[in-house]
Amino acid sequence: MSLEPRRTPAIVGGPRAKTTPYGRSVRYGEEELTQLREAIDQQTLFYTAGAKVKALEARFAELNGVAHAVATSSGTASIHAALMALGISPGDEVIVSPITDMGSVIPILFQGAAPVFADLDGATATLDPASVRERITDRTRAVLAVHLAGGACDLAALGAICDERGIDLVEDCAQAFGCAWQGRPIGTVGRIGCFSMNEFKHISCGDGGIVVTNDDELAVRLRLATDKAYDRRPGVAMRNPTFLAANYRITELQAAVALAQLEKLEGIVARRRAWCGALNRMLVGTPGIRLPAAVPGCDPSWWFYLMQVVPEELGADADEFAAALSAEGVGVGAHYIGLPVYGYPVFTEHCAYQRGAHAYQARSYGPGLCPEAERILRDCVMLGVNEGYTETDLLETAEGIRKVADWLANGRA
């Protein structure tokens, strides 16, 4: 039996489900301009002399209920500062997710340590604690828990493993601003939480980052790690570096924009939660599709919406599903980052440096290292999310996904 005309997929000549452009929020406005004018009026843009970096750090710490926040120049800088503060050194190993941005892994290599990729949970696309446990060695010094797409890792299990083995848990929260785990803000469970404020995150200052901790000594080292190990504390002010650090300082201009953005975060996350939560409910029972899942106790903040096809049920792969959705006007892409990070030439060819030895060269990287992560990338389809999406966007998106999935699962009749 043929489909009704209104249910015929656009890819075979039917009407598009998405007939209106997706809504978008206005990201920057008067609030940011006010903060920038105040920063300029200070006649200094250096973090120790101005008020904006200090205000950003104080406000971020307050909102997250932590003792310390240190602003950085990027999310990558946040992770690198964390690893420097923890003393990660040549020959050490750091366990990390294979589905992440290279920015999660660059700092490990720069510290002379070897990234060890653990496999993922198939439903949440976050670190599988069982795989993490299997890959710990006597060289493991930290686990970098990457909270993907606005959802948390299993922090209870990872925290227990780290406590048991005496290693540090660091949270990569670049995609998870505003996510909560068991009622706690993300980034406050591990020893250090690392955030990104680049142009594409929940809040932005163009590029920037921030790290949080409740450890007083780590907070001092985090500050030093971002400023060449120059100690600029009042009453100290000493250029006497005691470890190798970087220059990851943030300016007053970045902090001014971030300060304005921070006050918008709660509303941004609330709108994303409402929209994606409604989409999840509307898509329950859709054939051949695995909907995004969260670990117990997690309230995601939805950086994007990650579906997975079940090819044997859908009768199609991720590319076919994405092509049919795109024809409907539903903006999706298949396979997210394409390859696991360990599939990049820098790993498979061990070419991070032109000369010399590095700890990671002793490890083999390539296909088969994390089978579930590879399956996720093969089967996933990513839908971008914006807090400006409307009710019409919701209804049309759900209609497009259901229509295409029903058509494919029913043999494209």
Secondary structure, 3 states (H helix, E strand, C coil): CCCCHHHCCHHHCCCCCCCCCCCCCCCCCHHHHHHHHHHHHCCCCCCCCCCHHHHHHHHHHHHHCCCEEEEECCHHHHHHHHHHHCCCCCCCEEEECCCCCHHHCHHHHHCCCEEEECCECCCCCCECHHHHHHHCCCCEEEEEEECHHHCCCCHHHHHHHHHHHCCEEEEECCCCCCCEECCEECCCCCCEEEEECCCCCCCCCCCCEEEEECCHHHHHHHHHHCECCCECCCCCCECCCCCCCCECCCCHHHHHHHHHHHCCHHHHHHHHHHHHHHHHHHHCCCCCEECCCCCCCEECCCCEEEEEECHHHHCCCHHHHHHHHHHCCCCEEECCCCCCHHHCHHHHCCCCCCCCCCHHHHCCCCCCCCHHHHHHHHHEEEEECCCCCCHHHHHHHHHHHHHHHHHHHCCCC
